Amino acid sequence: MVRPPLRLLLVASALLLLAAAPAAKPAASKPVKPPPAAEPTPPKGILGRADPCTIMRIVDGDTADVQVRGKEERLRLLDMDTEESWPSASKPVTPFGLETSKWAKSFMSSEEPCWIEYGGEKRDVYDRLLAYLWRQQDGKWQMYNLQAIEKGYSPYFTKYGYAPKHHDAFVTAEKRAMEAKRGIWDPTNETDLRGKYLGADGLRAWWDERAETLKAFDAISKHRDDILDMRSSVRFAKSKEGQEIIAFAAIRQAGQDGALWVGKCEGKLYEPLEIVGSDGSVEEVLRKSIGKYRYFVGVPALSEDKKTLRITITDAEDIHMSAPPRKKK
């Protein structure tokens, strides 16, 4: 019997040992993270801060509920003011308001993906988002606010200032609607706004006066740190108790005790502010200023409960339509 060479025996033994050995476990692989989702691209035409959203409900012509950043929000559409389709304490429901609401629901359907573009202030005193609403129609992005004005469902609403980025577009849209006699500009339509809007004492003259005053304030406030904007500075004004200040504000209504309720601090930061006249002549000028933005020079003082700031005006000349000169120190 011929024995195999020793070298072959060693190789064979090694192969047998390898075959009997347990299989090695494969190295654990690290979980592969999915690539981050691409941020949706804002539509062309958006000029400010914006967020993608989903329309949940159309409330009326200038109000909608949207899902944005994982939260449902009430949206007040900027630079437009439609007639009412829901009863309120200050405005009646009108046939044209119902028609406007019907058109809004046909223009924007629920569960539709859209974009909201913010204006200057992000929220109002009711904690609603203030924005422009964009949706896609026939393959093109359209701003609902602009479409509503151009079709005559709303005038260009300038009560709280001109549109900071879309002013020219809104002016043109309203002009087209008026020339074509669409919507509220159609004399055969039964509307509440048309009769109140035009004329020397109409809403348009009042709104535009406020807008011009706000425009002038925005320009001068960049260079003046001695003027307090009462739309947002009531808390800071409290620190000036006993010192003469210049307050920029709009008187909103007269109080029961003769004081005039002033200003609006946005959203949940709202705090009451009162302006009073030291005598009847000053109070008369204050009452004529209701609804208008003015510069008030006076001394702030807190109420006894430390909740309400009150500015007393001692001279009618301390109520200014334009910014008074800076006082020398």
ZAMARGU-4260 file (C-alpha; in steps of 0.2 Angstrom, whole numbers, plus 5000, padded with zeros to 4 digits):
<rodrens>
0) 5000/5000/5000 | 5007/5017/4995 | 5006/5030/5007 | 5001/5048/5001 | 5015/5061/5004
5) 5015/5070/5020 | 5011/5087/5012 | 4995/5081/5005 | 4990/5074/5022 | 4992/5090/5030
10) 4982/5100/5017 | 4968/5087/5018 | 4967/5089/5037 | 4966/5107/5036 | 4952/5106/5024
15) 4943/5095/5036 | 4945/5106/5050 | 4938/5121/5040 | 4923/5111/5035 | 4919/5107/5053
20) 4921/5124/5060 | 4905/5135/5062 | 4902/5148/5049 | 4908/5165/5054 | 4894/5178/5057
25) 4893/5192/5044 | 4898/5209/5050 | 4883/5218/5056 | 4879/5232/5043 | 4874/5250/5049
30) 4857/5255/5045 | 4856/5266/5030 | 4848/5283/5034 | 4836/5288/5020 | 4841/5304/5012
35) 4833/5320/5019 | 4817/5325/5010 | 4820/5340/4998 | 4812/5356/5004 | 4798/5361/4992
40) 4803/5375/4981 | 4792/5391/4984 | 4783/5397/4969 | 4790/5411/4958 | 4782/5427/4964
45) 4784/5425/4983 | 4794/5439/4989 | 4795/5436/5008 | 4796/5423/5021 | 4785/5408/5016
50) 4779/5391/5022 | 4771/5376/5012 | 4753/5372/5019 | 4737/5363/5016 | 4720/5371/5015
55) 4709/5363/5028 | 4694/5374/5027 | 4688/5390/5018 | 4679/5401/5031 | 4674/5416/5020
60) 4682/5427/5007 | 4696/5433/5017 | 4699/5419/5030 | 4704/5401/5029 | 4710/5387/5041
65) 4727/5379/5035 | 4739/5366/5041 | 4756/5373/5042 | 4772/5367/5051 | 4761/5352/5059
70) 4748/5364/5066 | 4731/5370/5061 | 4730/5389/5060 | 4717/5402/5056 | 4723/5413/5042
75) 4718/5431/5039 | 4722/5435/5021 | 4732/5451/5019 | 4727/5467/5010 | 4709/5462/5006
80) 4693/5464/5016 | 4678/5455/5009 | 4659/5457/5013 | 4653/5445/5027 | 4646/5428/5025
85) 4645/5425/5043 | 4636/5437/5056 | 4647/5448/5067 | 4644/5462/5079 | 4650/5475/5068
90) 4646/5469/5050 | 4631/5461/5042 | 4630/5446/5031 | 4627/5452/5013 | 4622/5443/4997
95) 4638/5448/4989 | 4647/5442/5005 | 4639/5425/5002 | 4644/5425/4983 | 4662/5430/4988
100) 4663/5415/5000 | 4656/5403/4987 | 4669/5409/4974 | 4683/5407/4987 | 4678/5389/4990
105) 4678/5386/4971 | 4695/5394/4969 | 4703/5384/4984 | 4698/5367/4988 | 4700/5358/5005
110) 4716/5347/5007 | 4724/5356/4993 | 4743/5360/4995 | 4747/5378/4994 | 4760/5391/5001
115) 4757/5405/5013 | 4768/5421/5011 | 4770/5432/5027 | 4769/5451/5026 | 4776/5463/5039
120) 4768/5457/5055 | 4765/5439/5057 | 4749/5439/5068 | 4735/5450/5072 | 4727/5454/5089
125) 4716/5438/5087 | 4732/5427/5085 | 4728/5424/5067 | 4742/5422/5054 | 4743/5436/5042
130) 4748/5431/5025 | 4745/5429/5006 | 4739/5412/5000 | 4746/5404/4984 | 4739/5390/4975
135) 4742/5381/4958 | 4730/5384/4944 | 4731/5377/4926 | 4750/5374/4930 | 4753/5391/4936
140) 4755/5398/4954 | 4742/5411/4958 | 4740/5423/4973 | 4722/5421/4980 | 4723/5439/4987
145) 4727/5447/4971 | 4715/5437/4961 | 4701/5442/4973 | 4705/5460/4971 | 4706/5459/4952
150) 4690/5450/4951 | 4681/5463/4961 | 4678/5453/4977 | 4688/5465/4988 | 4695/5482/4987
155) 4714/5484/4990 | 4713/5485/5009 | 4726/5498/5015 | 4719/5501/5033 | 4734/5493/5041
160) 4747/5500/5028 | 4752/5497/5010 | 4757/5480/5005 | 4776/5480/5008 | 4781/5470/4992
165) 4765/5469/4982 | 4758/5486/4982 | 4760/5490/4964 | 4752/5474/4959 | 4737/5477/4970
170) 4734/5495/4964 | 4734/5488/4946 | 4722/5474/4950 | 4710/5486/4959 | 4711/5498/4944
175) 4707/5484/4932 | 4692/5478/4942 | 4685/5496/4944 | 4687/5499/4925 | 4679/5483/4920
180) 4665/5485/4934 | 4668/5468/4941 | 4661/5462/4958 | 4658/5477/4970 | 4662/5489/4956
185) 4647/5483/4946 | 4632/5495/4950 | 4620/5481/4947 | 4627/5471/4962 | 4619/5473/4979
190) 4635/5477/4989 | 4638/5485/5006 | 4656/5490/5002 | 4654/5500/4986 | 4644/5514/4994
195) 4655/5516/5009 | 4672/5515/5000 | 4673/5529/4988 | 4670/5548/4991 | 4679/5561/5002
200) 4673/5554/5018 | 4673/5535/5012 | 4683/5521/5018 | 4696/5522/5005 | 4701/5540/5010
205) 4702/5535/5028 | 4712/5519/5024 | 4724/5528/5013 | 4727/5542/5026 | 4732/5528/5038
210) 4743/5520/5026 | 4752/5536/5021 | 4755/5539/5040 | 4762/5522/5042 | 4773/5523/5027
215) 4780/5540/5034 | 4783/5532/5051 | 4792/5517/5044 | 4804/5529/5035 | 4808/5540/5050
220) 4808/5526/5063 | 4824/5520/5055 | 4833/5535/5061 | 4823/5540/5077 | 4825/5530/5093
225) 4815/5542/5103 | 4798/5537/5096 | 4789/5522/5104 | 4778/5512/5092 | 4763/5508/5103
230) 4758/5493/5091 | 4772/5483/5100 | 4781/5494/5113 | 4769/5495/5127 | 4780/5484/5139
235) 4795/5495/5135 | 4784/5511/5137 | 4780/5505/5155 | 4799/5507/5159 | 4797/5526/5154
240) 4784/5529/5168 | 4786/5547/5174 | 4796/5553/5158 | 4790/5562/5143 | 4789/5551/5128
245) 4783/5552/5110 | 4771/5538/5107 | 4765/5533/5089 | 4748/5525/5090 | 4730/5525/5083
250) 4716/5528/5094 | 4703/5514/5092 | 4688/5519/5103 | 4682/5530/5117 | 4681/5522/5134
255) 4667/5524/5146 | 4677/5535/5158 | 4682/5547/5145 | 4699/5538/5141 | 4702/5533/5124
260) 4708/5515/5121 | 4724/5515/5110 | 4735/5504/5100 | 4736/5486/5097 | 4750/5475/5102
265) 4751/5459/5091 | 4745/5442/5096 | 4746/5436/5114 | 4757/5451/5119 | 4742/5463/5119
270) 4741/5475/5133 | 4729/5489/5136 | 4734/5507/5133 | 4724/5523/5136 | 4727/5541/5131
275) 4717/5555/5140 | 4716/5574/5138 | 4719/5585/5154 | 4704/5596/5149 | 4689/5597/5137
280) 4698/5605/5123 | 4712/5592/5122 | 4699/5578/5123 | 4689/5585/5109 | 4705/5584/5098
285) 4708/5567/5104 | 4690/5561/5099 | 4693/5569/5081 | 4708/5558/5080 | 4699/5541/5083
290) 4704/5529/5070 | 4719/5538/5064 | 4738/5536/5068 | 4745/5551/5077 | 4761/5555/5087
295) 4757/5559/5105 | 4768/5568/5117 | 4765/5565/5135 | 4770/5557/5152 | 4765/5538/5154
300) 4759/5532/5171 | 4753/5515/5177 | 4736/5512/5184 | 4734/5507/5202 | 4733/5489/5198
305) 4749/5491/5187 | 4740/5483/5172 | 4735/5498/5161 | 4747/5511/5155 | 4739/5529/5153
310) 4747/5544/5144 | 4740/5561/5148 | 4740/5574/5135 | 4740/5592/5143 | 4740/5602/5127
315) 4732/5599/5110 | 4748/5605/5102 | 4756/5588/5108 | 4745/5579/5096 | 4755/5578/5079
320) 4750/5571/5062 | 4769/5570/5058 | 4784/5566/5068 | 4788/5580/5080 | 4806/5586/5080
325) 4818/5577/5092 | 4819/5586/5109 | 4836/5593/5113 | 4844/5585/5129
</rodrens>
